[in-house]
Amino acid sequence: MVAITTLAIFLLVAAGLHFLNKASLQKAAIGGVAMAVAFALPHLWFTTETDGYLPLFTIVLCAVYALFALGLNIVVGFAGLLDLGYVAFFLVGAYVGAWFMSDFAVNVSKHTLTMNFHFLDAASHKIPGIHLSFWIVIVIAGIVAAFAGVVIGAPTLRLKSDYLALVTLGFGEILPEVFRNSDQLPGNLNLTNGTKGIGPVDRVGMGFLHIIPGIPKTIVSSDYRTKYYVILVFCGLFVWVSVKLRDGRLGRAWMAIREDELAASLMGVPLMRTKLWSYAVGAVAGGVGGAFYATIVGTVNVDTFTFSFSIIVLCAVILGGMGNVWGAILGAVVITWFNYTGLTWIGAKINNAAGTKFNFINLQFGLFGLVLVLMMLFRPEGFIPAARSKQVKKAEQQTLANLEVGE
């Protein structure tokens, strides 16, 4: 129910963006109504911010992980490049948000470079540090993450298959260690504050709205419903971008590389440039999601960015259906809900009914592994397989049937 409801919201927003892009007035009206319904749905739920089976905090996290899954789906699902280090882009985006939306001061040679720069931000002007508008920081995070994707991808994308997976895994492990130890660089330079982290990070602000008459100069929201709306817009935009890229020339080049890299190169597809585009576009989603995550959590700590994050997002793409935009969203919503709320809520219901005190959280990874095994056995193409995956599976079944008849 949770996954279907959240997926329906994303579908409505994406449909609205799609139809609003059309010239037809009727389709534009349909798109507008769809988006209005999506934004009205949170007010119809009987939920709280942190309690119940569907708290707003979990809904926001589902949307954040859906954004991550959409980005990784471009790399793994569209281009067929197995990336085990996606956490690196999440980390970069989060630290960009922390650097430009907090009172963090860089230390150089035992001297603290204090600044007090504010621009359409949500923080009080009495707080020192660099405080840019959340919307500006989101753009910066996306650009920096895309650059990181190109830097990481340039030396690694010449590799294939398992070798590429191992190298991306290495980058995913190296980058957190670099940030962890960037508080004691030569000259006593401190860029990341090490394991202490950076915080508090400014909340989502709408300061640019002061240009509208009657709107206060700074609007600050700590309400998860508002944060849901913000991340919903990002998810909807990235769904639209993913669909447009998939159906365009670049998307066809990605899928050609995924199916047969040698044949794609012989047909004139520039392999390195096309692969780098997939890494850069996928990294943008990671960077934007990381910066947004920093604002909802309020602090950035390097211990958050572990290898398990990359695996969870990759599993979301695989379970949902590699190459399918809606499948990636569904997989991310299901896994995130179970990890953060579902197991606790289901365990409490079972314990109340049976009169036991069993802790289902202890079975988290066991149940997760069991679901993966069952999915790979009975539905290896995922919840919502891509159209091409359906065709391939149908062709394989037809071939097997023909062989059986021939025997």
C-alpha positions in Angstrom: 0.0 0.0 0.0 2.8 2.4 0.9 4.8 1.7 -2.2 1.8 1.9 -4.5 0.6 5.2 -2.9 4.1 6.8 -3.2 4.6 5.5 -6.7 1.2 6.9 -7.7 2.3 10.4 -6.4 5.5 10.3 -8.5 3.6 9.0 -11.5 1.2 12.0 -11.2 3.9 14.5 -10.9 5.8 13.0 -13.8 2.7 12.8 -15.9 2.0 16.4 -15.1 5.4 17.5 -16.2 5.1 15.4 -19.4 1.7 16.7 -20.4 2.5 20.3 -19.5 5.4 20.0 -22.0 2.8 19.3 -24.8 1.3 22.0 -27.0 -2.2 20.6 -26.5 -4.3 22.7 -24.1 -6.3 19.6 -23.1 -3.1 17.6 -22.2 -1.7 20.6 -20.3 -4.9 20.8 -18.3 -4.7 17.0 -17.5 -1.1 17.5 -16.4 -2.0 20.4 -14.2 -4.8 18.4 -12.5 -2.5 15.4 -12.0 0.2 17.6 -10.3 -2.5 19.3 -8.1 -3.7 15.9 -7.0 -0.2 14.7 -6.2 0.5 17.8 -4.0 -2.9 17.5 -2.2 -2.4 13.8 -1.3 -0.2 14.4 1.9 -3.1 16.4 3.4 -5.4 13.4 3.0 -3.2 11.0 4.9 -3.8 10.4 8.6 -0.1 10.3 9.5 2.4 12.1 11.8 6.0 13.2 11.2 7.7 10.3 13.0 5.0 7.8 14.2 2.7 5.2 12.6 3.1 3.0 9.6 3.5 5.9 7.2 5.3 8.8 8.9 6.1 11.9 6.9 9.8 11.5 7.7 9.8 8.0 6.0 7.9 9.4 3.1 10.5 12.0 2.5 13.3 9.4 2.8 11.5 7.2 0.3 11.5 10.1 -2.1 15.2 10.8 -1.5 16.1 7.2 -2.1 13.9 7.2 -5.2 15.9 10.1 -6.5 19.1 8.1 -5.9 17.7 5.1 -7.6 16.7 7.1 -10.6 20.3 8.4 -10.9 21.8 4.9 -10.6 19.2 3.5 -13.0 20.8 5.6 -15.7 24.2 4.2 -15.0 23.2 0.6 -14.4 19.9 0.2 -16.1 20.3 2.3 -19.2 24.1 2.1 -19.9 24.7 -1.3 -18.3 27.7 -0.1 -16.2 27.8 -1.9 -12.8 28.6 0.9 -10.3 29.3 -0.2 -6.7 30.5 3.3 -5.6 27.4 5.5 -6.0 27.8 6.6 -2.4 30.6 8.8 -3.5 28.2 11.2 -5.3 25.8 11.2 -2.3 28.8 12.2 -0.1 29.9 15.0 -2.4 26.4 16.5 -2.6 26.0 16.3 1.2 29.3 18.0 1.9 28.6 20.7 -0.7 25.4 21.4 1.2 27.3 21.5 4.5 30.0 23.9 3.2 27.6 26.4 1.8 24.7 26.1 4.3 26.4 26.1 7.8 28.7 28.0 10.1 31.6 25.7 9.2 34.9 27.7 9.1 38.0 26.4 7.3 41.1 26.2 9.5 44.5 27.0 7.8 47.7 27.0 9.8 45.9 27.2 13.1 44.0 30.3 11.9 40.2 30.1 11.3 39.0 31.8 8.1 35.7 33.1 9.4 33.1 34.4 7.0 29.7 35.9 7.4 28.1 35.7 4.0 24.3 35.3 3.5 22.4 35.3 0.3 18.6 34.5 0.3 19.2 31.9 2.9 17.2 30.5 5.8 19.6 31.3 8.6 19.8 34.3 10.9 22.3 36.9 9.8 23.9 36.7 13.2 25.2 33.2 12.4 28.7 33.3 10.8 29.7 31.1 7.9 28.6 30.8 4.3 24.8 30.6 4.0 23.6 30.5 0.4 20.0 29.9 -0.7 19.1 26.2 -0.6 18.1 26.4 -4.3 21.5 27.8 -5.3 23.3 25.1 -3.3 21.3 22.4 -4.9 22.5 23.6 -8.3 26.1 23.7 -7.1 25.8 20.2 -5.6 24.6 18.8 -8.9 27.4 20.5 -10.9 30.1 19.4 -8.4 28.7 15.8 -8.4 28.6 15.7 -12.2 32.3 16.9 -12.3 33.1 14.2 -9.7 31.4 11.6 -11.9 33.5 12.6 -14.9 36.7 12.6 -12.8 35.9 9.1 -11.4 34.6 7.8 -14.7 37.4 8.9 -17.0 40.0 6.5 -15.7 37.6 3.6 -14.9 35.1 3.4 -17.7 37.6 1.8 -20.0 37.2 -1.3 -17.9 34.3 -3.8 -18.3 32.1 -6.0 -16.2 33.6 -7.2 -12.9 36.7 -5.1 -13.3 34.6 -1.9 -13.5 32.6 -3.0 -10.5 35.7 -3.5 -8.4 37.2 -0.1 -9.4 34.0 1.8 -8.7 33.8 -0.1 -5.3 37.4 1.1 -4.7 36.4 4.7 -5.4 33.4 4.4 -3.2 35.6 3.3 -0.3 38.4 5.7 -1.0 36.4 8.9 -1.1 34.9 8.6 2.4 38.3 7.9 3.8 39.6 11.1 2.1 36.9 13.1 3.7 37.4 11.4 7.0 41.0 12.4 7.1 40.7 15.9 5.5 40.7 17.6 8.9 44.4 17.2 9.3 45.9 18.1 5.9 49.3 19.7 5.6 49.4 23.1 7.1 46.7 22.1 9.6 44.1 22.6 6.9 40.7 21.4 8.0 38.1 21.0 5.2 35.7 18.4 6.6 36.0 18.4 10.4 36.8 14.7 10.2 34.5 12.3 12.1 33.0 15.2 14.1 31.0 16.2 11.1 29.6 19.6 10.0 26.4 21.0 11.4 23.9 22.4 11.9 23.0 22.6 8.2 20.5 25.3 7.3 16.9 24.2 6.6 15.1 24.5 3.3 14.5 28.2 2.7 12.4 30.0 0.2 14.2 33.4 0.5 14.0 34.2 -3.2 10.2 34.6 -2.9 10.7 38.0 -1.2 10.4 39.5 -4.7 6.6 38.8 -4.6 4.7 41.5 -2.8 3.4 40.5 0.6 5.8 37.5 1.0 8.3 37.8 3.9 12.0 38.0 2.9 12.8 34.7 4.4 10.5 31.7 4.6 11.9 28.8 6.6 10.2 25.4 6.9 11.0 22.6 9.2 7.8 20.8 8.3 8.3 17.5 6.6 5.3 18.1 4.4 7.0 21.1 2.8 10.2 19.0 2.4 8.2 16.3 0.8 6.9 18.8 -1.8 10.5 20.0 -2.5 11.9 16.5 -3.0 8.8 15.5 -5.0 9.6 18.3 -7.5 13.2 17.0 -7.8 11.9 13.5 -8.4 9.4 14.6 -10.9 12.0 16.6 -12.8 14.4 13.7 -12.9 11.7 11.3 -14.0 11.0 13.6 -16.9 14.7 14.0 -17.7 15.2 10.2 -17.5 12.3 9.5 -19.9 13.4 12.1 -22.3 17.0 10.9 -22.3 15.9 7.2 -22.6 13.8 8.0 -25.7 16.4 10.3 -27.3 19.6 9.6 -29.2 21.8 9.5 -26.1 19.5 6.9 -24.4 19.6 4.7 -27.5 23.4 4.9 -27.4 23.4 3.9 -23.8 21.2 0.9 -24.5 23.3 -0.1 -27.5 26.4 -0.2 -25.2 24.4 -2.2 -22.6 23.4 -4.8 -25.1 26.7 -5.2 -27.0 29.6 -2.7 -26.5 31.6 -4.0 -29.5 28.6 -3.8 -31.9 27.8 -0.3 -30.6 31.4 0.9 -31.3 31.3 -0.6 -34.8 28.1 1.4 -35.4 29.9 4.6 -34.6 28.8 5.1 -30.9 31.6 7.0 -29.1 32.0 4.7 -26.1 33.9 6.8 -23.6 32.0 10.0 -24.2 28.6 8.1 -24.0 29.6 6.3 -20.8 30.8 9.5 -19.2 27.5 11.2 -20.0 25.7 8.4 -18.1 28.0 8.8 -15.1 27.6 12.6 -15.1 23.8 12.5 -15.4 23.5 9.8 -12.7 25.9 11.7 -10.4 23.7 14.8 -10.6 20.8 12.9 -8.9 23.2 11.7 -6.2 24.6 15.2 -5.6 21.1 16.8 -5.4 19.8 14.1 -3.2 22.9 14.4 -0.9 22.5 18.1 -0.5 18.8 17.7 0.3 19.5 14.9 2.8 21.9 17.2 4.6 19.1 19.7 5.1 16.6 17.2 6.4 19.1 15.5 8.8 20.7 18.8 9.8 24.3 17.5 10.0 26.8 15.7 7.7 29.0 13.0 9.1 31.3 10.9 7.0 30.3 7.7 8.9 26.9 7.9 7.2 28.4 7.2 3.8 29.1 3.5 3.9 29.3 0.8 1.3 25.9 -0.5 2.3 24.3 2.6 0.9 25.5 1.8 -2.6 24.3 -1.8 -2.2 20.8 -0.7 -1.0 20.3 1.7 -4.0 21.6 -0.9 -6.4 19.2 -3.5 -5.0 16.4 -1.0 -5.3 17.2 -0.7 -9.1 17.5 -4.4 -9.5 14.3 -5.3 -7.6 12.3 -2.6 -9.3 13.5 -3.6 -12.7 16.7 -2.4 -14.3 16.1 0.1 -17.1 12.6 0.9 -16.0 12.1 4.4 -14.5 9.0 3.5 -12.5 10.5 0.2 -11.4 13.5 2.0 -9.9 11.1 4.3 -7.9 9.0 1.4 -6.7 12.1 -0.6 -5.6 13.5 2.4 -3.7 10.2 3.1 -2.0 9.7 -0.6 -0.9 13.2 -1.0 0.4 13.3 2.4 2.2 10.0 1.9 3.9 10.9 -1.6 5.2 14.3 -0.4 6.4 13.1 2.7 8.3 9.5 1.9 9.3 8.1 -1.3 7.9 10.0 -3.9 10.0 9.4 -2.1 13.2 5.7 -1.5 12.5 5.1 -5.1 11.3 7.0 -6.5 14.3 4.9 -4.5 16.7 1.7 -5.7 15.1 2.8 -9.4 15.3 4.1 -9.0 18.8 0.9 -7.5 20.0 -1.2 -10.2 18.3 1.0 -13.1 19.6 1.9 -11.6 22.9 5.7 -11.9 22.3 8.6 -9.4 22.4 10.6 -10.6 19.4 12.8 -7.9 17.8 12.3 -8.1 14.1 14.9 -5.5 13.5 17.5 -8.2 14.3 16.3 -10.1 11.2 16.6 -7.1 8.9 19.5 -8.3 6.8 18.3 -11.9 6.9 14.8 -10.9 5.6 16.4 -8.6 3.0 18.6 -11.5 1.7 15.6 -13.8 1.6 13.6 -11.4 -0.5 16.6 -11.0 -2.9 16.9 -14.8 -3.3 13.2 -15.2 -3.9 13.1 -12.3 -6.4 16.0 -13.7 -8.4 14.4 -17.1 -8.4 10.9 -16.2 -9.4 11.1 -12.7 -10.9 14.6 -11.9 -12.0 13.5 -9.1 -14.2 12.2 -7.1 -11.2 8.8 -5.7 -10.1 8.3 -3.7 -13.2 10.6 -4.9 -16.0 11.7 -2.7 -18.8 9.9 -3.3 -22.1 13.1 -4.7 -23.7 13.6 -7.1 -20.8 10.1 -8.4 -21.4 10.8 -8.9 -25.0 14.1 -10.7 -24.3 12.4 -13.0 -21.8 9.6 -13.7 -24.2 12.1 -14.6 -26.9 14.0 -16.9 -24.6 10.8 -18.7 -23.6 9.8 -19.0 -27.3 13.2 -20.4 -28.1 13.0 -23.0 -25.3 9.6 -24.0 -26.5 10.8 -24.4 -30.0 13.7 -26.6 -28.8 11.4 -28.8 -26.8 9.1 -29.2 -29.8 12.1 -30.1 -32.0 13.3 -32.7 -29.6 
